[in-house]
Every structure is written in structure tokens, then in C-alpha cells.
Amino acid sequence: MLTSLAAGVMVNNTPKQNMNSDNPEITITGTPADHFPDAQRAQFCGSNNPKSTPFVKEFAIPTKCTNPLAIATDYSGNVWFAQTNTGNIAKFDPTTESFKEFNNSLWPKNGRSMIWGMDYSPDGSVWFTDESYDSIWQFTTQDEKYHRIAFPATGDTLPQKLKVDGSLIIINDFTGNKITFLDPTQTADNLKYLNLPSPVEGSVTGAFTIDSSKNVWYTNWIFQKGGVLVKFDQEGYRNALANAKGDTLPSLDHIKVYQLPFDLLTPNGIAASDDGKIWIADTSRSAIFSFDPATEIFTPYVTSDPKPSTYGNATGIIKSPISRPYWIKIAPEGQLVFNEQTSNNISVLDTKTDSLVEYMIPSKNPAWGDCEPNSDCGLAQIFDFSIYKNKIWFTEWVENNIGVVDTSVPLPFAIDLESKDITLKPGESKATSFIISSQKDIPQMSLIVSYPDNFLNATSTTTSPFKLDSAPKSVDVLITAADDAIPGTYKILLGSQIEDISISKYVTVNILP
């Protein structure tokens, strides 16, 4: 049922206190590590020193156990990030490789909050969300001061992602089931906002994106039950509002709703590309989806499977590991960038070439996997990233690091497909191949053959792992559509990987009626 738009005034600007009780299992250090019992500190505060690969470099945050989360870059390339355990904003200068942390005197003593959203505004302010105290914060970089704005709390509220859009700040209220637009230039005593309620009752409101026509796209979904993609014509709405008589608000004719595919269950991240498509990250599987508003067709793009070093499987309990794409953004040159939470990857999808490069983050915390003792295994919990030119900056929530992926570094090998498109009838199989080539020997590689649905299958007779020398290697693949295959367009991922990086390309499979 569609509910109406609402406007209101925020009033409470005093955060609640969150006091920890004494705990004999906590050794007091005077650092943010005191949020955790001694036995949990390796799990949440970091298990090792920062590491590097040819593509990734990590940097340790000076203060221990800050749990860095939201991150943004400014117009000069400086990196700003929020600390879950302190409420502080920190700055990293990539030129000097130095940190500066700014104490938030307004933050409640012993308080902690999952700060999911951050953006840098043209006036030099860093804006960020705060779920524990239902707040939006502004850090003004010129005078290094914090300002708090109470978020319009209605029941179970969780301000999550945030974007500065002109004179407005847009926030999704994840559990409050709404999108909020606020104008921060007004005084705190008379701060007006606009709430856009979600069309699905009992759902959560996922992240949002803004397309080239200023439409706001976001998702509503119910855990493990699916949901909808929503398009809000904010320009049309504001024009109608300006012409409305009295204080009446226009109807919700400015909202259009699209049903999500039945197998897209956890649509967290969302982004709008220059070609008008909407991209959605599904955290319940190993895929992101494209949506074409012109045809109203969703197409899944699978990732590679997680490497064993991310989950370990020491007990054998993990049968079907998945990568769990979480957030997704558009790079300056149009590529899609997304984090794969349980693959410990930052990934770049070039939609023009249908190629996928997945960069492995070297730090791994074994407490977040089924890992053998003292093994290089686990996850850093990469929950946010920001793009500046050819650099992708990210936070490691449980390793107390920030890091950077340098996408300008040449790739160590290349993938070339025999055919980019294959057409199948249900029950039919076709053979194809791809070439792996490198200018130097690679002692150990493995194949990537990933497909999105149970009625599609792709297999290869090439044995993994294998050695690649300077001569190109051809890999044969057999693609089969089951008898009950559903007609449509699908993407199969073919490629190869080493520990630090995975490189693949998509074959488009068209299944006929």
C-alpha cells in the first residue's frame, strides 16, 4: 500500500548516553579496545600488521581498535573516514602517508555507532550518519568542529547511507522505511525535512542512487522474501509541490515501482550508470544485477567464488561459499566498483568490455572464517570504499586499517574470449573457449567458471591449478542449458586467478523460448 509523503521539524539535538558497565574480563587500556573483552580484541581490533600486494597497499590507523567504517575522498584526493568506536573523523594524506584524527567532544562517553554513510560537500564539510544516536553529523574541515543534527526518528530508525545533492542531504532510513531529504542550511530550531515513505509495508529501505535525470532510485525489501525497486521523480514532485494550493502535497504519481527478481533477496548497494541502467548488489549471493528501465529486464552478473583463504573451511561446514557483494559505485570513467564482503575483494566491472577484475585485500582476520590456527585466512570486513581517479580507498573494519587499490597498475595476465555471445535452446549445449596470456611465467593459477542459475551449467576439462608460461593457454568450456531453462539473457564468467587478483570476462548466453 502506498503511503503519503510527509514533512516535519526535527527537535531533539542531544544524543543519549551509552555507558559500559564494569567487566572483570576487560583489561582497561584507555583506548577504544576497551569496548571489547580481552578474548574478543583480536577479532575486532586487528590480528596483524598492514600488508601490501602489487595492487593494494594498507595503512595502520594510529589509534588502536577504532573500527573504521564510512569513507570519502575530497577534491584534492585526501581521504576522510569515520571511526565506529570513537565517533571521530580522521584524515589521511596520501602524499605524506600521514593520519590526523579529530576528537569529537560532542560524542557520548563510551559511545559507539555503526557509521555507514559519509559524503564530502563542496563547502569543505564532511557529513556522516550515526545509527546509535539517530543523528546526522557535520564536520567542518576549516575550523575542525562537529555539529549534530537529530534525525527524524519514527519508531525503529537507522540512518544508513548519505549523499550531498546540491543544497540537500539525502539519507535512507534502513529500518525506518523511508528516504529523507533535508536542507542543512536552515537553523537547527526550524530544520525542515521531507520524508518519502516506502511503498512496501514492513520492509527495509536500502541504499539509493540518483540518475542523470535527477530521479532517485532505491530498494524496499523484506529479508529472504524479496522486494521492489523504486523510482522517485524528485524534480516532478517538487514542481508539483510548488504549484500545489495551500499546504497540500501532490499524490505519489511521481513514484514508479518495479518488482525485483525472485532470486534477488538482499539488494543493498545501488548505482546508476551513464547509459541509464541501474545496478544492484545482492548480498545473499555471488552476483550483482543490472536493470534496464527501457525494457524493465534484470540481468545477473556473477562474481568468482571466494578463494579458500577467505573462509578456510577447517571443519568442512562451508559447502557453497558466496562472495556477498555489498555496496556499488560508479568510477570516473564509468566502471562499476563494488566490494565483495566474504571474498575480501574490491572489484571493478567494465561494462563496455564485459570484463571483471577482482582485487584481493591482503589482510585477513581468522576470527571471521572457519580457519586453522595461525593461518593466513579470514576477512578484513571491507564495509565501505571511495573512488578518487584511479585509486579506490577502503576501510577494514576488523583490522583497523585503511587501504588503497591502484587500478593503474598493469594486470599480470589477459583473458580473450572465442565468442562473446552464445545462443542456446533449452536442453542444448555448445562449446566455446578462451585464451589466458601473460608476458611472464605464472607458477600457479586456477580457473574461474561461474554461472548464475541452476538451469545453466559451464564446465571445463582443464585441471586446476596449473602453470602458465609465456605461451598463451587455451581453455575449452562446455555451456549447457537444462531442459527447463527459463528463456532470457544471462552472463557466464570465464577467466583465471592468482591469490592477489582474479581476471575474467562475461559470455552473454541467450536462451530461446
N, C-alpha and C positions, 0 to 999 in steps of 0.2 A: 504494500500500500504506500502511495506517495504521500509524504507529509509536507507541510509548508515551510518556506524559508522563514527564518527568524532573525531579528536584530535585537541587540541589548546593550547593556552597560556593565563592564566589569568593575567590581568594587574592592574585593579583598586583596591587598598587596603585601600581606605579612605571611611568610611561609611558616608552616608548622615545624616544631622541633622533632628531631628523631634521636633520642638518647639511647645509647647502648648500655645494657646492664653489665655489671662486673661478671667476668667469666674466668674461673681459675685456669682454663686451658689456653688463655690468651696471654702471651708474653708481651707486655706493653713496650713498644719501641718508640712511640711518639711519631710514627709515620702512618700513612694510610693502610699499612699492613695490619694495623690493629683492628680493622673491620672483620678480620677472619681469625678463627682459631689457628693455633700453630700448625695443626695437622693439615689445614687447607691452604696454607700460604703458597706452597709450590704450585698448587692447582690454579690459583687466582692471581698470584703476584709475579709469576715468571719462573721458568725452570732452567734457564740457561742464558748465556750471553748472546747479544745480537750476532747475526750471521749474514753472509753475502753469497750470491751466485753471480755469474756473468751478467745477469739481467736485473737482479734485485739487490738492494743494499738496505740494511736495517740500522736503526739508531736507538740506543737505550735512553729512556726518559730519566733525567737525574733523580727525581723523587721516586721512591720505591712504591710499587703497588698502586698506581693511580687508576688502573683500568681505563685506558684511553678509548674513546668511542667515536663520537661525531668528529668530522674533519672537513676543513675547507681551505682553499688557497685564495690569496688575494691577487690583485692585478700585477704585482711585482714578482709573484712566484713564491712569496713567503707562505708557510704552512701554519694553520691555526687548528687546534684540536681541543676537545673538552675531556675532562677527567671525571669519570663516574664517582670516584671515591673522595674527591675534594671539592667538586663544584667549580674548579678553577679552569680558566682558559690558558693554554700555553702556545707559544710561538716558536717555530723552528725556522732558522735562516739557512737555506740550502747552500748559500755561498760560503759562510763561515762554519757550517755544520754545528751551530750552537743553539741551545734552548734558552727560553726565558718563560718562566711560569708566573702568572699574575694571581695573587691571592684575592679570593672573593670574600671580603669581610661580611657580606650580607648572607653568606651561606650558613645554614643551621649547623651548630656544633655536632660533629659525628654524623652528619647527614651524608647520604649517598643517593644517586639517582641515575637511571639509565638515560643518558642524553643522546637521543637518536638523531636529532636533526640540527643542522648548522648551515648558515649561509653568510657570505661576506657582502655587505652592501656598498654602493659607490661612495657613501659619505665616510667610509672607514670604520663602520660598526660591524662587529661580529654578533650575529643573532643565533640563539640556540634554544632548544626545547628542554623541558625538565619535567619528567613524568611523576616524580615523587611528590613534588610540591605544586603541581598543576600550574606551571609558570612558563612564561616566555622571557628570556633574558637578553639584554643588550650589553655588550662590552664595547665601549668606545675606545678605539685604539689611540686616539690623540691624547686623552687625559688618563687613560688606563683605569676607567671606572666602570663599575657594574650597575645596571638598572634592572629592576624586576617588574614585570607586568603579570598580573594574575590572569590565568587562562579561564575562559568561561566554563566553569565546571558544572556539568549537569549529570549527576549520578556517577557512574563509573567512567572517569575521564582519563585519557592518556594522550597528551600531545606528543606526536611522534616526529614525522619529517617536517621540514620547514623550508620555504623558499621566499626570497625577497623578489617581488614582482612590481617594479615601478615604485609607487608610493605605498603599496600594500605588502603585508606579510601574510602568506598562505600557510596553513597548518592542517594536517589531517589529525583528527582526534580518533585514534585507533579504536578504543573501546567505547568512546562516547558517541560513535557512529555519526560523525559529521565532518565536513570541511569548514574551516573557519577562515574568514578574511578579516584582517584588522588593519587599521590605519594608525601606525605608532606615532604620527606627528601630533596627535591630539593630546590633551592633558590627561594624566592618569585618573583624575576625578570624573572625567567625562569621556572615557575612551569607548567609542562605539565599535561594534563589530557586526559581521554578518555571518550567520551560521547556515550552511547548506546541509540539511538533513539527508541521510542516505535513503534510497528507495527500498531497501530490504530491511525489514524489521528484524531485530535480534541478531544482526550481523555486525562485523567489524568493518571499519573503513580503512583501506590500505593506502599506500603512498599515492602520490598524484604527479602529473606532468602537465605541461602547457604546450600546445602545439603552435604552429606558425600563425594560426588564425585566432590565437588567444583563448581557444577552448581549453577548459580544464578537464582532464581525464583522470579517473580514479576507479578503484575497485571496491565492491562490497561483497563480503563472503562470510560463510558460516563454516567453521572448522570441519574439515572432512566431508562437507556437503556441497561445496561449490558456491557459485555466486554470479555476479554480473559485473560488466564493465560499464561505467557511466561516463557520458559526455555532457559537460555543462557549458552552455554558450554564455559565458560571463558578460561579453560585450552586449549581446542581445538583451540579456537580463537587465543590465544597468541602463540601457537605453529605454527599456520599457518602464523601469522604475522611475526614471527621470520624468517620464510623461504620464505617470500614474497620478490620479486625483487623490488628494488628501494623503493619508498615511497608509493606504492600501498597497499591498505588494502584488506583483503580477503572478499569474499561475506558473506552474512548473512546466510550461510548454518549452522551456529552454533546456530541459533535460531529456536526453535520449539514452535508453538502456539496451545493452546487448548481453545476451546470455553467454556466460563463459562455457567452454567445452567441459564435458562431464569429468574429464581427467585432469583439469587444471584446478587443483584443490586449494593451493596456498599462494595466491597471487600477491606477493609482497612488492618487489620493485616494479617500476613502470617508467617508460621513457617514450618520447615522440621523436621520430627521425625526420629528416628533411623531406623525405618522399611521402610524408603523410601517414606512414604506418605507426602503429602503437606497439610497443614491445613490453612484455610482461615476464617477470622472473617467477618461476614456480618452485617454491621451497620444499614441496612434497616429492620432488622427483629430480631427475638429471636433465632438465630442459628449460629453455625459455620459449616463449610463444610470440609470433608476430600476428598482428591483427590489421587487416586492410579495410578501412572504413568504406571504401568504394564497393567491395564485394562482400563485406561482412564475413570474411573467412579467416579463421585462426590456423596458423601453421606452426607445429612444434619444431624447434631446433635442439637436438640433443647435445649434451656435452660428452666428453670422455668419462669413463668410470674413474672413481677415486683410486689413486695409487695405494698399494698396500701399506706404504709408510704413513699414511694419514689415519688409518683405522687399526692396523696391527692384526687384529683377529687372533689374538693369542689363545682364546678359549674356543674359537670356531663358531661363536654365536652369530657372527655377522654373515648372512647368506647373500644378500643383494645390496651392496653399498651404493649409495646415491650421492650426487655432488651438491645438491641443495643450493641452486642459485638464489641469491637474496636480494640485492639491490642492483639497479641497472641505470647507466647514464650514457650520454652521447658525448664522444670526444670531439675536439675542434674540427677534425677532418671527416666527421660523420660516422666513425666506427662506434660500435656498441661496446661498452665496458661493463663487466659485471663481476661480482665476487661469488665464488663457489664455496660456501661455508665449510662443508665437510670434505672438500677436496683440497683445502688450503691454497686455493688458486685465485689469482686475479686474471680474468680472461678478456680477450679482445676479439670481437667478431666483426669482420669486414663484410658488409652486406653486398658490396659491389663485386667482390671476388668469391663470395661464399666461403671464406676461409676463417678458421678459428685458431687462435694462439692462446694457450693456457699456461700462465707463468706460475710455477710452484713457489710459494713463500717458504724460505728455508727453516725458520724457527717452527718448532713443533712442541707442544706441551703434552707429554704422555698421559696426563690425567684425563684428557679428553678423547682418548681412544682405548681400544682393547689391546693394550701394548705390553710387550715383555719388559721387565725391569731394565733400566739403563739403556733402552733402545732409542734410536733416532726415529721417533714415532709420535703421532698425535696431531693436534690442531693448535694454531695460534689464535683462533676465533677472530677472523678478519671481518668486522661488522660494518665498516664504512670506508669510503675512499673518495678522493677528489682528484680531478684531472687538471693539469696545467701544461699546455703544449704537449710535448711527447713524454711527459712524466705522469705517472699515476701514484699518488701518495695515499697511504693507507695506515690504519691503526691495527694493533694487535692487542685485543682486549685482555687476554690472559698471559701475555708475555711482556707487558709494559714497554713495548717498543712502538715506534712508528717506522715506516719503511717506504721505499720508492721503487717502482718498476720503471725502467728506462726502455721504452719501446723503440728507441732509435738504434739500439744495439742490433747488429745483423743477426739473423736467425741461423742456427747451425746446420740446418738441412731444409730441403724444399719438398713439397708434395705436388704432383701433377696428375690430374685425373685423365683416364682414357676418354670418359664421357661424363658430361655434367648433368645429363638428363637421361632417364630411363622410363619407359612406359611398360606397364605390366597389366595383364588381366588377372583376376582372382585365380589362384591355383597355378600361375605361371612363374617360371624362373628365368633369369638372364644373367650371363656372365659379364663382368667388367674387370678393370684393373686400374692400378695407379702406380706411379713411379716415385720412389724415395731417392733423392740425390743429395750428395754433400761433397764439398771440396776437400774434405779430410776424413780419415777413418774415424768411425764411432764404434767403440768396442762392444757396447751393449745397447740395444734398442728393443722396443716392443711395439706391437701393432695396436692401432685404435680402429675398431669396427663397432660402431654404436648405431642402434636403430630405435625408433620411438614407440612402436606399438607391437603387441603380441602377434598380430597378424602379418607383420613384416619380419623377415629374417635375413641376416647377412653373415656369411661365413667365408673363411679363407683357409687354405691348406698350408699357408706359411707358418712355420713354427716360431713361437716367441719364447724367450728373447733371441735376438740374432745380432750378428756383427755387420756393420755397414762399412764397406771400403770405398775408395774413390769412384768405383764403377756404380752407376745407377742400379737400383734394385727394383724389379717389377713384382708386384703383389697382385695375385688373382683373387677376385671376390665373386661369390655367387649370391645374388639377391633374389629372394623368393617371396611371393605374396600368397598367403594362405587362401584356401577356398572361400572362406568367409570374410575376406579382406574388404574393408569399407572403402568405396571409391573416394578419391581425393588426392591432394598433393602432400607429400611427406619428404623429410630430409634425413638421409643416412650419412653418418660421419665416418670418413675414412682418413687414416693418417698414421702417424707414428710418434713415439715419445721416448725421451730420456728422463732422468729424475728431475732435472731442473725445468723442463719445458715440454709441452705437447703441441704438435702442429698438425692440423687436419684441414680437409675441405669437405664440403657437403655435396652429395649427389642428390639431385631432385628426382624423386620417384613419383610418377603419376600413375595411380591405379584407376583403371577404367571401370565403368559400371558393368 
